[in-house]
Amino acid sequence: MGLGPLLSITYKGWPQTDLTSTHSSSFIFLLPNTALYKYTHFYTISLDSKMYISKLSLILSAYSLAVTAHLEDSSPSLQSQETSPNPIRAAYPNDVTGTFNGTLAIVPIDLELARSIIPKEWAINQEAWMSLLPQFSVTKYPLVVRSGVNHDIGKAEPFFGLEDYQSVHIAFPFVDLLGDGFSSFSYVQHRLVASPQGALWDVDSYGTLRVPAKISPTLEAYKTVNQQGGSYSVALHAFTKKFNNFSSPHKETTISYILDHKATDRVTPEELNFLKNVTNQPIFKDGTLCNNQIFLYDTDLSIGDNSPQKVEGKIVLASPLLPGEGDHVKTVSGLTFSAAYRDIHEVPCTQLKGFHFTESSDDAVKAPEAN
C-alpha cells in the first residue's frame, strides 16, 4: 500500500518553488487525525535537490482501527454524547489514554467448552475466578463480553487524538499464560470494532483478529429500551460481513443482548472486584505480545452516581465468537460501568508476570516471591 493517499502535508511560509530547488532544509508535519496509527509522531523531511524522507517510521495497526484498505475520509466526525472528557490524559501524558462506557456481561459456559477453545498449552486459573465468584458452579467458566464506546482517546505528548469508536471484546479470562499459577491473562480471539472512520479487517499487534462490524445503537452504550417507570433495559446488536449476512441483520446476528437494569440490587464487593480484575487482565492471542489496558476506577467517571450498576438478561452469541453449532443463547448477569484507561501496546507478556489486579492499576498484588 503506497503512502501517498494517506499523507496530507500542510505548510506555512514555505515558497512553493523550494520543493524542486536545491535548497537543503527541513520541516515537520503531522499525520492526519485518523484511526490509522498506533502512535502519532513528528516527522522530518529533508529537501536537497530531491525530497528524501529522513525519518519515517510509520508504526501501523497496534492501536489502529483501520490500516489495510481504503480509509473513508469523508466519514462524519462523530462523538459519543454520553461521556465526560478524559480525566487522566494530563496525568499520563506519554501514554495513550481514553474513557470507556459500556457493559461487562458474565456468560456461564461449560468449562469443557472453554478448555476446548483456549489452547491446551495454557492452564486456566479456576481458583482465581472461584474466589471472585464463589456462587459459580465448578463445572462452569465465566466467558466475558465487554462492549461499549471508547471516547476521547489520545496522547498528550506529542498530542494526537482518535475518533470515538465502539468495540466488543469476547474474552476468555483467567488464563495461566506464564505457568506461575497466579498471573491471569485474557485470551481474546476476536474484537469487533465499529468506527465512523471505517473500521477495517486487520490483526492487532498481539494477535487478536479485529473484525469490522455494524453495532447499534451507534456510539450510545447506555441507550435505554423498554423503559417503564424507574426500570429500563440496555441493548446491543452487532453484525459483521465476516460471520453472517450483513444486509439481513434480523435474520443472522453475531452478538445481541437485552439486559434489564437492576436498580434495587446492590453491587457486591465480589462483583466489583471481578469487574476490576477481568478488565485489567492483559489481553493476548499468541502469547508473545500483550495489550496492557489498565482501567482506573477511582476517577469521577466510576464513583458516586457513576458507580457500576447491575444488569441481567439474555445474550445471543454466534459462532465463531463462541464456537459450536447454531447460536448460543445464555442467561447472563453483569455490570454497566464507566472508567478511564491507559492503553499500553506491544508489551512482552513475560514482563506482566505476577500481576493480579483487584483494585486500580496502582493496587496490583504481586505473586509471592520464590524461596
N, C-alpha and C positions, 0 to 999 in steps of 0.2 A: 504494500500500500504506500503510495507516494505521500510525501509530506505536504505538497503544495496545497491541496484543497483544505487542509486542516489549519494552516497558519495564516494569520492576518496581521500584518505589520503596520503600525501607525507611528509616524514620527513627526516631530515638530521642529521647524527651523533648520531642516537639512535640505540643501539645494538639490533639486531633483536630478540635475546633471551629474552630481557626485556619484550616483550609483554606477556610472560607467567610466568614471575617471580613474586616474592613478593615485588618487588621494588615499592615504592609509590612515584609517581611524576606526572608531567603533561606536556602536550604540546598543542599547538594550531594549528588549521588547518582552511583553508578557504574552503567554498563551491565552487565548480567549477563555472566558469563564464558562467552561463547559464541563461535562462529566467525563472527560476523556482521561485524565491523568491521575496517577497515584499521588504525585506531588507536583506542585507548580513551582518552577524555578525561574530565575532571571537568566537570560541567555545573551551572550556577546557575539556579535557578528563583526569580523574584521573585513575591511574593504581595501584591497590592494590590487589594482587592475581588474581583478575578478573578485566575486564575492566568495569568501571562504567562511565556513561556519567553524569557529574555533572551539566552541563548546556547545554541543547539542546532544544532551544525554536524555532523550525522551524515555521516561520510565513509565511504561504503559500498563494499565489494566488492574493492578492490585486493588486500588481503591476505586477504580473506574466503574462506571455503569455501562460504557459502550466504547469499544475500540476496533472491532474487527470489520465493520462495514460502514456505509454512508451514515453520517450524522444528520439528523433532521434539524438544520439550523433555524428553520422557520417556525419551529415549535414554540408555543407561547411560554413565557416565563410564569410558572405557577408557584404559589406558595401556600402552605397549609395555613388555615385560619384558626387552628385550634391550639396553637402552642405559643409559648413565650420565647423571647430571644435566648440564645445560647448563653448560659451564665458562667461558663468556665473557660471561654476562649482566652481571656486575658491571663487566667491563672496558669494555663498550659500553652504558651504562645508558640512553642515549637512542635506541638502535636496537632494532628487533625482531631477536631472535636465537633460535637453536634448534640442534638437532642432527639429523643425517641419517644413518640406517643404510640401506645399500642396495647396489645393483649398477649398474654402468655397463657396458652392452653396446655394442660397436662393430659395427655392421651394415654390411657392404660392399654397396653398391648401385651400379648403373650411374651414372656421372657424368651421362650424358644424362638419366636419370630425375630425379636431383636438380636438374638445371638446369631441367627442366620444372615442378618444384614450387616452387622458390624464385623469387619474382617477378623478371622479366627486368631490372628497373632496378637490381638489385644484383648486383655481381660476386661471385665466390667466390675466396677466398684459397687456391688449391690449393698454393702454395708453403709456406704455413704448416703445413698438415697433413702434407705430404710430409716436412717437416723433423722432425716428431714421429713419423711412421710411415713410415720410409724403405722398408719392405718392401711398402708398399701399392702396388697396381697404379695406373698413371697413368690408367686407364680407370674406376677405382672411386672412390666417395665414402664417407666414414665417417659414415653416419647414426648418431646416438647415442640410445640408450634408457636413461634414468636412472630407476630405480624404487626405491622404498623407503619408510621410515617417518620422518616428521617428528615430533620429540619435544621436550618441554619448551620449547615456543615461547612467547615473550613479551617483555615490555619491563620494565625495572626502574623507570624514572621517566617518567611515572607508571606504576605497576605494572599489568600485565594479563597474562593467560595464555590460551592456546588448548589445546583438547584435542589429543591426538596424532591424526595422520591419515596416510593413505597417498597417494602420488602417483606418477604415471608421466608423465615428460616425453618426448615424441618430438621430438627436436631436430635441426635441420639447422645444424650449426656452421660456423664459418669464413666467414661472410657478410661481404663488404666493404660494410657498410651506409653508411659515410661516404665511400667512394670514395677513401680515402687509401692503399690497397694494403697496409695494415698492421694496422689495428684489426679484430679479429674479433668478430662477434656471432653469437648463435644464434637462428635463425628457428624459432619454435615455434607451430604452428597449434593443436595440441590438448594439453591437460593433463588426464589422467584423475585424479580425486580420489575417495577413499572416506574418510568420516568417521563416527564414532559419532554425531555431531550431525546427520547427514543432509546430505551434500554435494549441492547443487542446481545446476541449469543456470544458467550465468551467463558473463559475459565478463570477464576480467581487465582492469585499467585499461590495460595495454599491448597489449590486443587479442587475446590468446590465449583460445581457447574452453575454458572449464573444464567438463569433462564428468563427471557423476556416474557412478560405476562400482562394481561389486562386485569386490573384489580379495581373492584368497586366496593364502597364508594371511593371516588378519586380524592386522594390526599386528605381524607377525613377518617381518622382512626376511631372516633367516638360517636359517629353519627348514629342517632337513635332510631330504632324501628319498634313498632308495636308499643308505642308509648301510651300507658294508661295510668292516670293519676300520678303517683310517685314512683312507679316502676317503669322500666324500659329495657330494651334489648339492644345489643350491638351486633352488627353483622359484617361478614366479609365474603366476597365471591371472587375467585381468581380463575382465569382461563389462559391457556397458552397453546400456540400452534404446535409446539413440540409433542405434547402429550394427548391432545384431543382436537376436536373441531372448533377452531377459534370463532367461526362465523355462527355457530349454533350453541351458545353458552348454556342455554337452558336444557339442552339435551345431554351435554357432556361437561362435567365440572372437574377441574383439577383439585381445588380445595374450596370448601364452603362451610360457613358456620353461622348459627344464630345463637347468641349466648345471653341469658337473662341476667340482668344486674341484680345482685343480692344486697340491697342497701342495709337490710336489717342484720345481716350476718357479719360479725366482726372478723377481720383478717387475723388469723392466729400468728403467733411468733414463728411457728414452724413453717407456715405458708410464706411468710415474709422472708425467712431465711432461705427457703427453697428458691424463691424468685431471685434473691441476691446471688445465690450460689450458681444457678444454672446460667444466668445472664452474664456472669463473669468468667465462666469456663472458657479457656482458649479454644478457638474453632480450628479444625483441621480436616483434611481429607486423606492425604497420602502419608502424613506422619512426619514430614520433614520440616515444613514451614507452617507457622500458625498465625492466625489473626487474633491478636490480643486486644479485644474490645472490652474496655473497662467501664462499667456502669457505676455512676455515683448516685447514691440515694440520700445524700444529706443536703441537697440544694432545695430551694423553694419549689422546684418542679415536682418533688417527691414527698413533701411533708404537708401537714395540716390538711386543708381541703383538697389538696392534690395527692394525698396518700393513695396507695393501691386499693382497689375495690374488687370484691369477689364477683365472679360470674360463673354460671353453669349452663350447660345446654348440649347441643348435638353438633358434631363436626363430621364432614364427609371428606375423606382423603382418597384420591385415585392413585393407581399405580402409574409411575414408579416411585412416587413420593413415599408411599407405603406399599411395597411390593405385595402381590397376591392377585388372585382372580377377582375381578369386579371391584367396585368401590367399597371402602371400609367406612361404615357409619358407627361412630363411637359416642358414648356419653362422656362428657368431659367437664372438668372444673378448671378454674384458672383465675387470673387477676388482670384487670386493666391497670396500666401504670404509665407514668411519665418519668423520664430520667435523662440527665446529661451523661455524655460518654466521651471517653478518649478512644481513638481508633489507631492502633499501632499494628502495622502490617509487616509481613515477612520476618517474623521473629522465629529463630530456630526453636523448635518445640522443646528441645532439651534445656533451653535457658529458662523455661517456665516450670521446671521441676520443683515440687514442694509447695506449690500454691493451692490452697483450698479456701475459696472465698466464702465468708459467712456474713461480712458486712460490706463496706465500701472498699475501694481498691487499697486504701491505706490500712486495712484491717485483715490482711491476708494471714492465715495461720500456716506456718511453715511445717513441713514434715519433720518428724523427730530426727535429730542427728544420729547417724550410725555410731555405735560404740567402737 
